[in-house]
Amino acid sequence: MNSKTNNRLGRIDEELKKEISNIISYELKNPKITGLISVTKTKITPDLKYAKVYVSILNSKNIKETFANLKKSARIY
């Protein structure tokens, strides 16, 4: 991959990270998701078909339950 493609994917990763953070913060209405959730990193495939999203969960009552409900809200199949 050339540097132009890597630069483009890096910019897309940053925009995706911002957008997912906004969705989690302002649009996700699930009372089972507690605590402070931060999107720390995103990694998108070169064909833009898939992305991995890394999150950090702080001050949650139950981290495992919060993470499970976050995945459920994302509609991962």
QUINOR-V889984 format. One record per residue. PHI is phi in radians with two decimals (999 if undefined). PSI is psi in radians with two decimals (NA if undefined). Layout:
PHI|PSI ; PHI|PSI
This chain:
999|2.43 ; -1.52|2.97 ; -1.18|-0.48 ; -1.13|-0.75 ; -1.18|-0.74 ; -1.09|-0.70 ; -1.12|-0.73 ; -1.11|-0.81 ; -1.10|-0.61 ; -1.12|-0.72 ; -1.18|-0.68 ; -1.15|-0.72 ; -0.99|-0.79 ; -1.14|-0.74 ; -1.16|-0.70 ; -1.09|-0.75 ; -1.03|-0.80 ; -1.10|-0.78 ; -1.16|-0.75 ; -1.15|-0.66 ; -1.05|-0.78 ; -1.10|-0.72 ; -1.11|-0.79 ; -1.11|-0.74 ; -1.27|-0.72 ; -1.99|-0.43 ; -1.92|-0.36 ; -1.40|2.05 ; -2.03|1.35 ; -2.24|1.93 ; -1.15|-0.26 ; -1.42|-0.18 ; -1.67|1.89 ; -2.06|2.82 ; 1.60|-3.08 ; -1.65|2.09 ; -1.97|2.16 ; -2.09|2.38 ; -1.51|2.00 ; -1.61|-0.51 ; -2.83|2.58 ; -2.26|2.61 ; -2.41|1.99 ; -1.84|2.56 ; -1.32|2.71 ; -1.02|-0.47 ; -1.52|0.06 ; 1.10|0.37 ; -1.55|-0.62 ; -2.28|2.72 ; -2.52|2.50 ; -1.77|2.36 ; -2.11|2.18 ; -1.79|2.26 ; -2.18|2.74 ; -2.12|2.30 ; -2.07|2.13 ; -2.16|2.66 ; 0.97|0.65 ; -1.65|2.59 ; -1.14|-0.74 ; -2.52|1.85 ; -1.10|-0.75 ; -1.12|-0.74 ; -1.16|-0.72 ; -1.08|-0.79 ; -1.12|-0.73 ; -1.08|-0.74 ; -1.23|-0.55 ; -1.15|-0.77 ; -1.10|-0.71 ; -1.12|-0.68 ; -1.18|-0.45 ; -1.38|-0.17 ; 1.03|0.89 ; -1.41|2.27 ; -1.97|NA
